[in-house]
């Protein structure tokens, strides 16, 4: 149960919580789709064989049929962003055996339940971080930052990061929550969800011009709560580091979040097949170290990343900085 898991996280002050379930492997996109279950199994295998394996504590997310200690109704939390028509259409699509939501986004028979569980995992992660005052990592799929209020998009089903932020403000009454999205693609869905929320900041670095062709610098939100930083193709750490030091970290410190949620996509790696940014796995460790100067209350959640080796090494690099 979640309460016992949370107790373990609280007592294990030197262990890093990872929220993960093998159920996330059941969202079946097909062997040739980039966003497939092998992404997670590669990360899990690498973590369990790594030098930091003994410093990790693995936690199952709250089952979607069970309310967690806060009495959460997962569907009600999802409805903070997504409309009922989309949620019901996705459920029916899965019950019919699945199919395409858009040209890139596939639902299988288990997708609806797995996507609900992913949201549950992110919400559990919020509770864990706030209770322990330390970082945690959600290893879930399907990803979320492209999902829009009325539809999935770009491999994404539900807007995990956006829902987590909205829930933290509206359910837990946090005054300020920030979302940092370092995925190589702009999180258009997340931006849409928080556009008119003065209590939620969204910061994104992303290759541009590139899918989904959003995230211009002049997209700043209704309250100047959005900071978009388009990066040219072939940008590397030499281009990214000044962006973090001179723009992202000052913006975050000025916003002073009670919680920082990181949409941790790792498709900006040089080895990733879907993009043209030239970061290395250790660079995400550098970004993490800088973010920890803002707050230790950081929830990392997996977004993109499609080269299994660089993806796994990036996750390890992030977690190493949090130990």
Helices and strands as residue ranges (DSSP letters): H 2-11, E 16-19, G 22-26, H 38-49, G 53-55, E 56-59, H 74-78, H 84-95, E 98-100, E 106-108, H 111-132, E 136-138, H 160-170, E 177-181, H 188-194, E 200-207, E 226-231, H 237-243, I 244-248, H 249-255, E 259-264, H 281-292, E 298-302, H 308-322
